[in-house]
Amino acid sequence: MFVGYSNSTNIERDLDPWVVRANMDGRPNMIALALNKEMYAAYDGKMGALYKVWKGNIKFTGPVYDNIHGSQPISKSESYIQEELETSPWSVTNKDKKQPSKISFKGYVLEGNKVTLKYATTLNSGEVIHITETL
């Protein structure tokens, strides 16, 4: 089964790269998106959900970026939305029974100025549901 969402507007991207997968704010498996020069959104790949939207920037620090060990990228400035996700917000309702759903991040695809985030979940029956979100 496939479930998808697509934002069909054409957006010019101000930064390159505008999609970065990294540990951020002490959280692993984050996907940060530069919506424009000042606005960012971050998705939690492990939870399959929006984690944060903020105006500001990302301080890229850590061994990969500036050779400083023990540090990781940090979102800087004012947050508009921030979810402290401890469990996945996803659930599946089947025959009027709601069950929690474990999400698996399956990566992302860049196509022009859009990114498609890919997830999957497996029902108790063994059926796999593929989920995409295009931004």
N, C-alpha and C positions, 0 to 999 in steps of 0.2 A: 504494500500500500504506500502511496505517496501523498504527502501533505506539503503544500508550499505557499509562500507569500512573496509577492514581488512588488516593489515600489517602482513604477514604470517611468518616473520622471528622469530626464537627463540632467545630470549634475556635473558641473565642471569641478574637478578636484584641484585644490590650491597647493597641496603638498605632495611630494613624491619621495619615499613611498608613503602612501596614505593608509595602508593596512599593515599592522605589525603584530606578530604573535610572539608573546613573551610573558614571563612572570612580571607582574606589576602590582604595586601596592601590597607586596607580600603575599600575593595570590598567584598560584600557578595556572598555566593554561589559559591566559587571557588573550583576547583578540581586540586590539585597539584600532579604532577607525578615526582618521582625521576628517571630520565632516566639512570643515573649511579651515582657514588659518587659525581660528580661535576656538572652535567647537569640536569636542571629541566625544566619542561613545566607546564603551568597552563592554564586551560580552565575555561571560564566564563559560569557557568551552566545556568544563566539567559538568556544569549545571544546565547548560544549554539555554542561558537566559541573559538578558541585559543586566549588567552589573552597575554601570555608572554612566552618566552624561555630565560633562563639565565644560566650562569656559576657561581656557588657559592654555596649557601645553603639557608635554610629557618631558620630564627630566630623564634623559637616557643615561643611566649610570650602571655600572657593573662591568665585569671582565670583558664582555664582548664590545662594549661601547667606549670605555675610558680606562680600562685595565685596573679598576678599583675592585678588589675582591670583597665579597660579602655584601655588596649592595645590588639593588635591582631597580629597574625603571619605576618612577613614581609619577602619578598624575598630580599636576600642580594647579591650584587655584580653586575657584568656587564650583561646588557640585550642585547640579539641579536635581539629579536623581542619584541615589546610591542605595543599592540593595545589599544587605549583608546576608548572602545566600548560604545557608548551612545545609539545606537539602534542595533537591530539584523541585521547581515549581510545577513541573509537568505531571499530569495524571491521565489515565485512560479510563473512560466509562464504557463498560460493556455489559449489556443486559441490566441496566440500572445499577450496576455495581462499579463504584469508583475505586481504582487501584493506583497506588503510586507507580511512577514510571521512571526507570533508570535510563538516562540519556547517555549516548556515546557520541563524542565529537568525531566527525569523519573528515574534518578539514574544511578548507574554503577554496573557492575558485574565483580568480579575478578575470573579468571580461570587460574590457574597456574601462569605463569609469564606474563600474558596479562590482560588488563582491557578493558571492553567494556562500552563506554559511551552511554547512551540511551536518546533520545529526541523524541518529537512528535510535529506535527503541524496540525492544522485543516484548511482545505480549506473553502472558502466561501460556497461551496456546502454541507459542513458538513463532507466530507470525511477526515479521519485521516490518515496522513502519519507518519509512524514510521521510525526513523533514528537512525542508530547505527554507531559507529566508534570504531574499535578495534585497540589497540596499544600494 
